[in-house]
Amino acid sequence: MSDNRAGSQRIGGVLAPVVTPFEADLAPDRKRFIRHCQWLFSQNCGLAPFGTTSEANSMSKGERTSLLDALIAAGIDPSRMMPGTGCCSIIETVELTTHAVKHGCAGVLMLPPFYYKDVREEGLYRYFSEVVQRVGDARLRIYLYHIPPVAIVGITTKLVERLLNAYPNAIAGMKDSSGDWNNTKTFLDAFEESGRSDRTGFDVFVGSETFLLANMRNGGAGTISATANVNPAAIYELYAACVGQSKFENRESKLEQHQARLNVVREVFSSRKFSSMSAALKQAIAIYANDPEWSKVRPPLVELTTEQAKLLSAELKAIGFTMNEIRNTES
Amino acid sequence: MSDNRAGSQRIGGVLAPVVTPFEADLAPDRKRFIRHCQWLFSQNCGLAPFGTTSEANSMSKGERTSLLDALIAAGIDPSRMMPGTGCCSIIETVELTTHAVKHGCAGVLMLPPFYYKDVREEGLYRYFSEVVQRVGDARLRIYLYHIPPVAIVGITTKLVERLLNAYPNAIAGMKDSSGDWNNTKTFLDAFEESGRSDRTGFDVFVGSETFLLANMRNGGAGTISATANVNPAAIYELYAACVGQSKFENRESKLEQHQARLNVVREVFSSRKFSSMSAALKQAIAIYANDPEWSKVRPPLVELTTEQAKLLSAELKAIGFTMNEIRNTES
């Protein structure tokens, strides 16, 4: 895989915020989790476990560290992993981050503290500063997680500028899940010149593959997208074509056609009629791996109803959707 | 104290979401915390530690359980306590709630899971159901915490109705911090008839003493208010006058005058010019106890600037504000 960007050891490409399977009693299902992660890896997809799609905030700190331990023990390469570690409290964020860094993870995806609203930039700056200082490890690479529709509290260019000045090695980039290309472009433009001798730039991942082509055309690092849980190979193919050196015929138009095909799949999963993206993605895995156990989510999320599940199945069939080599964990 | 409501063993009256003092290294300052709780008790004020004003979501689960252990060890009566225990994950909410119930706390104040937005009522119902069932203790009394400006995810009358039907003993009431009296009135009206043989009604606490008189006139249980951290005696006096049997001269007009005086104090602290309510309250304690250490907050909150602190001091002086018998912990 040529996913680490040229001239840097930074992680790039396509990453999946891995959905977390649960047992009937809601305990994390390690066996299915590891199997799914291995499948994603086989499709050239890196892992961003414990993200929004992963229902990470519905899990305890202990459950998260224990699942990461299980992935490492199963031989999953930490250099292709960016676990989510941002909690409301500095204490828990530092514990999860330290744990990920000690495992050699390529980076961590960090939510801002999201309980208090209308907090000042100074307060967020102090929060992230405190985390960097407490973790105190030169290997730390933080990707700031901007997802205003969910966290409400967001990441601004001014905040990034202050943090980059203070911690040029630790602040490595961001994931922009604003769903607003203009916002992504603002960050790409603001920090395109930030590569300096002591660091290697500010890497922007888009939170949806819908913006992958645009992101790669503008110097972005890739995408960390929910849909990568079910459509990793096709998304990776677009990424690879973007970063590839070969100038194939009608390159730009072919890239755009590829992007359009990805958007069709994304659109099915992001439809509001399917309860939540997490529930819809899990239902799709349940269908394509013929493994109904996969559909379980933790409250406050709810599974798709039987009718919703049928509709999802029909819509995916209608667009000719497939999942390469996905298998039932029991088989 | 006659704060437990007639005909019930339920907690009522005035409760303070206790501000949490921090050391220079941001660790919770137990000594000041216990001292402040003891002072609040001496002013007829019950305790709702680990609320929004307490910066509970900026603390880890371990810090919260350890501070509650310290309060109990210091002899603070758990029958006058309602610790906040609601986290994003069922696992942590159950652990904190079980811990509080085992200590004999009168109730727990429970936020809904607040990370995922636009969740369905069914998902919130399942969340609270799961918590009640996992705690599995007949002593459990949950007060649902509605604070839409902060948590965004709120509590609806339909959700309460479903929960009350399923768990008439465990679902004891709510704190309404919507800041909207019409909303409080809707809950009071909806559940005024809910007192049945097997339970004792749905107790509504207002999240600001601004609505205390209105709440008590409409069958409410009291208030859990940030300002009770600094103005407990005066707030309690209004509560006591409301529930007292004596028909003093010009009763209604005197109650309204008292309410108006409380509002003047509240207005100073809730001014947006003072960064956050938590920071302003801590600054006031620092001033009146002559104990500058009190001003510390955890990121993402920030302390008042020197100018803001001076302004707060001047405004409090201008309205003749005092704090009865507050003392420096070091003295």
Boltz contact constraints between the chains, C-beta under 6 A:
constraints:
  - contact:
      token1: [A, 57]
      token2: [B, 88]
      max_distance: 6.0
  - contact:
      token1: [A, 57]
      token2: [B, 115]
      max_distance: 6.0
  - contact:
      token1: [A, 58]
      token2: [B, 89]
      max_distance: 6.0
  - contact:
      token1: [A, 59]
      token2: [B, 89]
      max_distance: 6.0
  - contact:
      token1: [A, 60]
      token2: [B, 89]
      max_distance: 6.0
  - contact:
      token1: [A, 60]
      token2: [B, 91]
      max_distance: 6.0
  - contact:
      token1: [A, 60]
      token2: [B, 92]
      max_distance: 6.0
  - contact:
      token1: [A, 88]
      token2: [B, 57]
      max_distance: 6.0
  - contact:
      token1: [A, 89]
      token2: [B, 58]
      max_distance: 6.0
  - contact:
      token1: [A, 89]
      token2: [B, 59]
      max_distance: 6.0
  - contact:
      token1: [A, 89]
      token2: [B, 60]
      max_distance: 6.0
  - contact:
      token1: [A, 91]
      token2: [B, 60]
      max_distance: 6.0
  - contact:
      token1: [A, 92]
      token2: [B, 60]
      max_distance: 6.0
  - contact:
      token1: [A, 113]
      token2: [B, 300]
      max_distance: 6.0
  - contact:
      token1: [A, 115]
      token2: [B, 57]
      max_distance: 6.0
  - contact:
      token1: [A, 116]
      token2: [B, 300]
      max_distance: 6.0
  - contact:
      token1: [A, 117]
      token2: [B, 150]
      max_distance: 6.0
  - contact:
      token1: [A, 119]
      token2: [B, 300]
      max_distance: 6.0
  - contact:
      token1: [A, 120]
      token2: [B, 302]
      max_distance: 6.0
  - contact:
      token1: [A, 122]
      token2: [B, 302]
      max_distance: 6.0
  - contact:
      token1: [A, 123]
      token2: [B, 299]
      max_distance: 6.0
  - contact:
      token1: [A, 123]
      token2: [B, 300]
      max_distance: 6.0
  - contact:
      token1: [A, 123]
      token2: [B, 301]
      max_distance: 6.0
  - contact:
      token1: [A, 123]
      token2: [B, 302]
      max_distance: 6.0
  - contact:
      token1: [A, 124]
      token2: [B, 300]
      max_distance: 6.0
  - contact:
      token1: [A, 126]
      token2: [B, 299]
      max_distance: 6.0
  - contact:
      token1: [A, 127]
      token2: [B, 299]
      max_distance: 6.0
  - contact:
      token1: [A, 127]
      token2: [B, 300]
      max_distance: 6.0
  - contact:
      token1: [A, 130]
      token2: [B, 299]
      max_distance: 6.0
  - contact:
      token1: [A, 150]
      token2: [B, 117]
      max_distance: 6.0
  - contact:
      token1: [A, 299]
      token2: [B, 123]
      max_distance: 6.0
  - contact:
      token1: [A, 299]
      token2: [B, 126]
      max_distance: 6.0
  - contact:
      token1: [A, 299]
      token2: [B, 127]
      max_distance: 6.0
  - contact:
      token1: [A, 299]
      token2: [B, 130]
      max_distance: 6.0
  - contact:
      token1: [A, 300]
      token2: [B, 113]
      max_distance: 6.0
  - contact:
      token1: [A, 300]
      token2: [B, 116]
      max_distance: 6.0
  - contact:
      token1: [A, 300]
      token2: [B, 119]
      max_distance: 6.0
  - contact:
      token1: [A, 300]
      token2: [B, 123]
      max_distance: 6.0
  - contact:
      token1: [A, 300]
      token2: [B, 124]
      max_distance: 6.0
  - contact:
      token1: [A, 300]
      token2: [B, 127]
      max_distance: 6.0
  - contact:
      token1: [A, 301]
      token2: [B, 123]
      max_distance: 6.0
  - contact:
      token1: [A, 302]
      token2: [B, 120]
      max_distance: 6.0
  - contact:
      token1: [A, 302]
      token2: [B, 122]
      max_distance: 6.0
  - contact:
      token1: [A, 302]
      token2: [B, 123]
      max_distance: 6.0
